[in-house]
Amino acid sequence: MPYVATGSNQVWSWDITYLTSSIRGHFYFLYLFMDIYSRKIVGWEVYVNESAEQAADVLRKARFAETLPLSYELVLHSDNGSPMKGATMLATMQKMGVVPSFSRPSVSNDNPFSEALFKTLKYVPSYPSKPFESLEAARRWVATFCTWYNHSHRHSGLKFVTLVQRHNGADIAILEQRKCVYEEAKKQHPERWSGKIRDWNHESRVKLNPGNEQTESNEMRLAA
């Protein structure tokens, strides 16, 4: 089911990706939860295997870190893997009031935000050129990446504000200030512009799966 987020902590997305280890045929598994409105990483952990129990634990910690009460309604989107639909994970979501959302059958790109985040993670210049020597080494690197991604990375899809700025609403004033600076610059030196100034308008709606139908009713419910 499609959803539209109009603010932080309305719709989250999560997935698991492989991190190579120095032992042939052995991998570490990165569990990563993100907010689709702000793109902020709200929870993560690296384990030696995949399980619904571990996924549920990361979800509990992420909700606690975001100080969300148990009565707070949150949509959590994922693909259809076994950790995502495991009994422990689903029971934990039900207990917390989390609304499950799953990718449509035979739609390979139905979890686009998590997929894009994993691509950024594995192609960032600081990504190790050699496999991780230990679980602790993998966790240390992911911790460094998440801190950089949330607090320093200026996301091109968010008008070049940091994810924390977007998450806490500070981006609205930042973008308005940029708009004023550009307008004043154009007024003083119109010859430097052949058209309109850069679009610094705040994007207030983020669709989980752009192009899907029935988003308006979900947007109204999430914004309430």
NORURDA-V36945 format. One record per residue. N is the residue number from 1. RES is the residue in one letter. SS is DSSP state (@ for helix, = for strand, . for the rest). PHI is phi in whole degrees, -180 to 180 (none if undefined). Layout:
n & res & ss & phi
N & RES & SS & PHI
N & RES & SS & PHI
//
This chain:
n & res & ss & phi
1 & M & . & none
2 & P & . & -78
3 & Y & . & -138
4 & V & = & -125
5 & A & = & -98
6 & T & . & -113
7 & G & . & -173
8 & S & . & -71
9 & N & . & 59
10 & Q & . & -107
11 & V & = & -132
12 & W & = & -110
13 & S & = & -132
14 & W & = & -149
15 & D & = & -164
16 & I & = & -125
17 & T & = & -131
18 & Y & = & -86
19 & L & = & -121
20 & T & = & -70
21 & S & = & -113
22 & S & . & -76
23 & I & . & -96
24 & R & . & -57
25 & G & . & 80
26 & H & . & -114
27 & F & = & -132
28 & Y & = & -106
29 & F & = & -120
30 & L & = & -95
31 & Y & = & -94
32 & L & = & -135
33 & F & = & -110
34 & M & = & -138
35 & D & = & -93
36 & I & . & -75
37 & Y & . & -71
38 & S & . & -101
39 & R & . & 68
40 & K & . & -67
41 & I & = & -77
42 & V & = & -100
43 & G & = & -168
44 & W & = & -161
45 & E & = & -166
46 & V & = & -116
47 & Y & = & -128
48 & V & . & -92
49 & N & . & -155
50 & E & . & -107
51 & S & . & -160
52 & A & @ & -68
53 & E & @ & -63
54 & Q & @ & -69
55 & A & @ & -61
56 & A & @ & -64
57 & D & @ & -66
58 & V & @ & -65
59 & L & @ & -63
60 & R & @ & -60
61 & K & @ & -67
62 & A & @ & -67
63 & R & @ & -64
64 & F & @ & -66
65 & A & @ & -64
66 & E & . & -89
67 & T & . & 51
68 & L & . & -94
69 & P & . & -68
70 & L & . & -63
71 & S & . & -81
72 & Y & . & -76
73 & E & . & -83
74 & L & = & -136
75 & V & = & -96
76 & L & = & -122
77 & H & = & -103
78 & S & = & -158
79 & D & . & -84
80 & N & . & -106
81 & G & . & -67
82 & S & @ & -63
83 & P & @ & -65
84 & M & @ & -74
85 & K & @ & -110
86 & G & . & -64
87 & A & @ & -60
88 & T & @ & -66
89 & M & @ & -64
90 & L & @ & -66
91 & A & @ & -67
92 & T & @ & -65
93 & M & @ & -62
94 & Q & @ & -64
95 & K & @ & -64
96 & M & @ & -89
97 & G & . & 78
98 & V & = & -83
99 & V & = & -88
100 & P & = & -77
101 & S & = & -137
102 & F & = & -126
103 & S & . & -60
104 & R & . & -71
105 & P & . & -56
106 & S & . & 66
107 & V & . & -112
108 & S & . & -73
109 & N & . & -113
110 & D & . & -90
111 & N & . & -129
112 & P & @ & -67
113 & F & @ & -70
114 & S & @ & -67
115 & E & @ & -63
116 & A & @ & -66
117 & L & @ & -65
118 & F & @ & -65
119 & K & @ & -66
120 & T & @ & -61
121 & L & @ & -59
122 & K & @ & -85
123 & Y & @ & -113
124 & V & . & -66
125 & P & . & -56
126 & S & . & -81
127 & Y & . & -64
128 & P & . & -57
129 & S & . & -79
130 & K & . & -116
131 & P & . & -60
132 & F & = & -72
133 & E & . & -76
134 & S & . & -158
135 & L & @ & -62
136 & E & @ & -63
137 & A & @ & -65
138 & A & @ & -64
139 & R & @ & -65
140 & R & @ & -63
141 & W & @ & -67
142 & V & @ & -63
143 & A & @ & -61
144 & T & @ & -65
145 & F & @ & -61
146 & C & @ & -63
147 & T & @ & -64
148 & W & @ & -63
149 & Y & @ & -62
150 & N & @ & -76
151 & H & @ & -105
152 & S & . & -118
153 & H & . & -66
154 & R & = & -100
155 & H & = & -74
156 & S & @ & -64
157 & G & @ & -77
158 & L & @ & -117
159 & K & . & 65
160 & F & . & 64
161 & V & = & -110
162 & T & = & -77
163 & L & @ & -69
164 & V & @ & -66
165 & Q & @ & -62
166 & R & @ & -67
167 & H & @ & -65
168 & N & . & -96
169 & G & . & 87
170 & A & . & -69
171 & D & @ & -66
172 & I & @ & -62
173 & A & @ & -69
174 & I & @ & -63
175 & L & @ & -68
176 & E & @ & -66
177 & Q & @ & -65
178 & R & @ & -62
179 & K & @ & -60
180 & C & @ & -65
181 & V & @ & -62
182 & Y & @ & -67
183 & E & @ & -64
184 & E & @ & -68
185 & A & @ & -64
186 & K & @ & -68
187 & K & @ & -63
188 & Q & @ & -80
189 & H & . & -135
190 & P & @ & -62
191 & E & @ & -67
192 & R & @ & -84
193 & W & . & -118
194 & S & . & -97
195 & G & . & -154
196 & K & . & -77
197 & I & . & -74
198 & R & . & -58
199 & D & . & -76
200 & W & . & -107
201 & N & . & -68
202 & H & . & -71
203 & E & . & -89
204 & S & . & -95
205 & R & . & -130
206 & V & = & -129
207 & K & = & -87
208 & L & . & -64
209 & N & . & -132
210 & P & . & -54
211 & G & . & 100
212 & N & . & -73
213 & E & . & -89
214 & Q & . & 65
215 & T & @ & -82
216 & E & @ & -65
217 & S & @ & -66
218 & N & @ & -69
219 & E & @ & -63
220 & M & @ & -64
221 & R & @ & -68
222 & L & @ & -72
223 & A & @ & -81
224 & A & . & -67
//
